[in-house]
Amino acid sequence: MNGSNDDALTPAQCPRCGGNFGCGALRLDQPCPCSTVTLAPALQARLRQRWSSCLCLACLGALAAGAPLELPRQHVQ
């Protein structure tokens, strides 16, 4: 994303992969980019039980595609 929309993203660190990303959960001007990812209700519940903060878009996409909840240790940053 470019322009003033970047200013509305909150710096965050993904609890799954450790990567930095811009979280748009608190944006008022438009939906967060993660709202484009469809997660099954059961997966959403598992994510809420495991983590209390947002995950990056890459991890959400991978989980939606069937990736395991936990990354192998060598992949965590």
C-alpha positions as CSV (number, residue, x, y, z in Angstrom):
1,M,0.0,0.0,0.0
2,N,1.1,3.5,-0.7
3,G,0.4,7.1,0.4
4,S,-1.5,8.1,3.5
5,N,-2.9,4.6,4.0
6,D,0.6,3.5,5.2
7,D,0.4,6.0,8.0
8,A,-2.7,4.3,9.4
9,L,-1.0,1.0,9.8
10,T,0.3,0.1,13.3
11,P,3.7,-1.4,13.4
12,A,3.4,-5.0,14.8
13,Q,5.3,-8.2,15.1
14,C,3.7,-11.5,14.0
15,P,3.6,-13.9,17.0
16,R,3.7,-16.9,14.6
17,C,6.7,-16.1,12.4
18,G,8.3,-13.1,14.2
19,G,8.2,-10.9,11.2
20,N,7.3,-7.2,11.3
21,F,4.2,-6.0,9.5
22,G,1.7,-3.2,9.4
23,C,-1.5,-4.0,11.2
24,G,-4.6,-2.2,10.0
25,A,-7.0,-3.5,12.7
26,L,-7.6,-0.1,14.1
27,R,-7.9,1.7,10.7
28,L,-11.0,3.8,10.3
29,D,-10.6,4.7,6.6
30,Q,-10.7,1.2,5.1
31,P,-10.7,-2.5,6.1
32,C,-7.5,-4.1,7.3
33,P,-5.7,-6.1,4.5
34,C,-6.2,-9.3,6.5
35,S,-10.0,-9.0,6.0
36,T,-9.3,-10.4,2.5
37,V,-8.3,-13.7,4.0
38,T,-11.0,-16.3,4.6
39,L,-10.4,-18.5,7.6
40,A,-12.7,-21.4,8.7
41,P,-14.5,-20.7,12.0
42,A,-12.6,-23.6,13.7
43,L,-9.3,-22.1,12.6
44,Q,-10.3,-18.7,13.9
45,A,-11.1,-20.2,17.3
46,R,-7.7,-22.0,17.4
47,L,-5.9,-18.8,16.5
48,R,-7.7,-16.9,19.3
49,Q,-6.8,-19.6,21.8
50,R,-3.1,-19.6,20.7
51,W,-2.4,-15.8,20.2
52,S,-4.0,-12.6,21.5
53,S,-2.5,-10.4,18.8
54,C,-2.8,-10.1,15.0
55,L,-0.8,-12.3,12.6
56,C,0.8,-11.1,9.5
57,L,-0.9,-11.4,6.1
58,A,1.6,-14.0,4.9
59,C,0.9,-16.3,8.0
60,L,-2.8,-15.9,7.7
61,G,-2.7,-16.8,4.0
62,A,-0.6,-19.8,4.7
63,L,-2.9,-21.0,7.5
64,A,-5.9,-20.5,5.3
65,A,-4.2,-22.8,2.7
66,G,-3.7,-25.5,5.3
67,A,-0.3,-24.8,6.9
68,P,0.3,-26.0,10.4
69,L,-0.4,-23.6,13.3
70,E,3.2,-23.7,14.5
71,L,6.2,-23.1,12.3
72,P,9.2,-25.4,12.5
73,R,11.8,-23.7,14.7
74,Q,14.2,-22.9,11.9
75,H,11.6,-20.8,10.2
76,V,10.9,-18.5,13.1
77,Q,12.7,-15.2,12.8
